[in-house]
Amino acid sequence: MIVDSGIYVGTLRHRRWLPKKHEFTYPIFLSLLDIDRLPELMQVSRLTSYNKPNILSYREHDHFGDVQQPLRDRLHLDAVRHRVGAPNGPVRLLTHLRYCGYNFNPVSFFYCYGEDGGLHRMVAEVNNTFGETHNYWLGSAQEIHTAASKRYRFAKAFHVSPFMPADHTYDWTFTEPGDTLTVNCMNLEHGALAFDSTLRLERREWNPREIRRAILTYPFMTAKVIAAIHWQAMRLLIKRVPVVAHPGTTNFARRNSQDLGASWKTH
């Protein structure tokens, strides 16, 4: 069953295993939005707006591609660029909204369904603090078959943290959005678990009452996200975790090419 738009509240846990142990857990909320109804959804509450300032707002500039085009059209063009099939069914976007004019999304997830109602593909839109962005298109080429979730294993192709090397392999698992939602992302370093993060969330309705409740319970959410990133970075420096310089795009070129080739052959 494909759920309607909603608010998801819960926790985000990060655990680092290599080269030194480091762990933290934060409370968090994100929004799950039907990408074909974005202007309508942002008119539900006086506290939300579409492409206008408010306590919470969705702005097209906060996501990839030509902001003059609908998000679905941008997804289609990006699918062509990655040589994979474009989503042809409902798409739900799990993301941070802009909060009091400020937004930073470490990662947004697109749940792409087929016309048959099945979850066919995940797209992870990853951003780093250098102002760069990268989309991972995850489908059957990267999928490890499981009974109750979608699991994908693929090469890292984008620099995110200055404390993570480039030669990692990702192993990510997603449950479908429902009354609960879980996302687990593991970083493997030469086969060993170096890092994992886990989102554990519960659904609330997309209505004025729940929107107001989320704002009051999780004030200044996106500002706290970027503050937490820098606070944890300082803690890692104190622990003398090695800093990895930005490798540039050339070091990822071969890994990207291999991923695209595998996707092209499969699709």
N, C-alpha and C positions, 0 to 999 in steps of 0.2 A: 504494500500500500504506500502510495506517495503522499507524504504529509503536506499540509498547507504551511504557509509561512509561519514562523514563530520565533520566540526568544528562547535561547538555550543557556542555562545557568549551571555553574558547577565549578570545577577546579582544573587547573593546568599544573602538571607535575613535570619537572625536568630532573633527570639523573645522569650525571657524568660518571663514567667508570674508568676511563683512560684519559690522560696519564695519571690523573689523581681523582679521587672521589669528590663529588660535589652534588648537592641536591637541594631543591626548594620546591614549594607548592604555593600557588596563588589562587585566590578566588577570581572568577572570570565570568563574563557573559558575552555571547555573540548572537548575531541575528541570522536566521535562515530565511532567505528571501526568494520568491519566485521571480526569476529575471525578466519574465514577460509582463510583470505587473508592478514594476518598481515605482513609477510615479503614483499609482493608485495606493500602494501600500504605505507610502510616506505621507499620505493625507489622512491616515487613520486617527492620528493624535495631533493636538495643538503643539506638542513637543517635538514633532518630527517634520522634516521637510525634504523635498527632492530638489537638489541643485541650488538650495538656498540655505542661508545660515539658520541654525536653530540649536536647541540642546542636543538633539540627535538629527543627523542628516545623512542622506545618501548622495554622494557626488560622483558623477561619471568620471571625473579626473582621478579618483582614487583607485581606478582599475585600468588595466592595460588597453592599448589600442587607441583608435581615433574616437575621441569622446563625442564627436558629432554623429556617430553611428550607434544604434541600439547595441546593448551588450551581447545579445544573441548573434548579431551580425559580426561583431568582433571575434566572438568565439569561433564562428564559421571560418573567418579568414585565417585565424591562428591555427585551426585544424588543418587547413590547406597547407599552410607553411610547414607544419609538422608532418605532413603526409599521412594524416589519419582521417577517419571518417568523422564528419561534423555531427554534433548531437542533433537528433531528429525528434526528440520527445521533450517532456518537461525537464527543466534545469533548475536546481536549487543552489543558491550561493550562501555558504556559511562564512561570515565575515564580521569584522568590526565596522560599525558605522562611524562617521565623523562625529566627534563629541565636542560640543562647544567650539566648533571651528577647527579642531585638530584631529588628525588621523594618522595612525601608522599601523599597518597590517603586516606582521611578520609573514603570515601565510593566510590566504583565503582558499576555500575549497569549493569547487563546482561539482555537484552530484548530477551526472548526466544520464537521464533515463531514455530508454528506447520507446518506440510506439507501443511496444507490448507491455510497458509498465515496469520492465526490469532495469536495474541499475547496470548500465553497460560500461560506463567509463567515469573516472575521476580526473579532474584537472586541478592541480595545485599551483596557485599563483603566488610565488615566493618573492618577497621583497627584502632587501638588506638595508643597512643604515648608510650605505654609500649612494643611495638613490637609484639603485639598479633593480630590475625585475626580471623574472624568468618563469615561464610556464612549463610544468611537467604534465604531459598528456599520458595518462596511465590507463591501459586497456589490456587486452588479452596477451599482447607481446611481453608485458612485464608481470602478468598475473600468476600468482601461486594459488592453486585452487583450494578453497576452504568451504566448509558447509554453511556457515552462518555469517560470513563477512567477506569483504573484498581485501585481498592482500596482494601487494605488489613489491617486487624487488628490482632495483634499477640503479645505475651509476649516478653518483652526484655529478651535476653539470653546472653548478652555480655557486659562487662564493657567498656565504652567509656570515658565519662567525669567524673572527680573527683567531679563535682558539680551536678551529677545526680544520684539518688538512684537506687537500683537494681529492685525495685518493680514497674517499669513503664510498661505500655502497649503502643505499637506503633500503630499508625493509619496512613498509608502511601497511597498516591494517585499518580498515574503516568498517564500522557497522552502518547500516542504513539509518537515516534519521527517522525517529519514531518518538515514543515517549521518552526514550533515552538515546544518547548518541555517544560513541566512543571513537577516538582517533589515536592510534599508537604509532609513533614514528621512531624507528631505530636506526642508528648509524653504526655500520660495521666497518671495522678497520682491520684489513687482512683476515677477515672471518671472525674476529673477536668483537664483542659488543663494547663500543666506545661510549655511546650516549643513547638515551631514549627519552622521549617526551610523550605524555599521555593526557589527552582531553577526556574528561568524564562529565557529561552534561545531561541535564534534564529539561524537558520541553515545557514551555508555557505558551499560552495563546498570544497571538499578535493582536492586541487590543489596547485601548488607552490605559486601562488599569494596570496591565502587566508591564507596559512600556514605562509608566511612571514608577512602578515598583522597582524595575531594574535600574533606572536612573538613580533612585534614592539608595538602593542597596550597593551599587557599584559606581560611585561618583568618579568622574574624570577618568573613565576606563582607559582610553587610548593614551592619555598622558602618563598614566601609571605603567602602561606597557613599555613605553620607551624609557621611562625612569628605571624600571626593573631591569631592562637590558643593560643599562650602564652600571647600575648598582652591582649586578652579578658579575659583570666584566671586571669591576674593581676587585671583587672578592677573588676572582680567578687569578688576577695579577698578584694579589697578596699571597696566594698559594703557589705562585711561581709556575703556573701553567704556561707552557711556551706559546708565544704569539706567532701566528702564521700570516705572512704578508699576503696581500691580495695577489692571487696568481695571474690575474688577467684572463681574458677570454681564450687566448691561444692554448693554454694548458688544458682547457676543457673541450677543445675542438674535436679531437679524436673520439672522446667519449660521447659527445653529442652526435657525431656522425654514426657511431655504432648503434646508438639508441634509435635514431631516425631510420637507419637501415632495417633494424629489426621490426620497427613498427610498419614500415612500408611493405615488407615481405608478408607480414601477418594480415594487413588490411588491404 
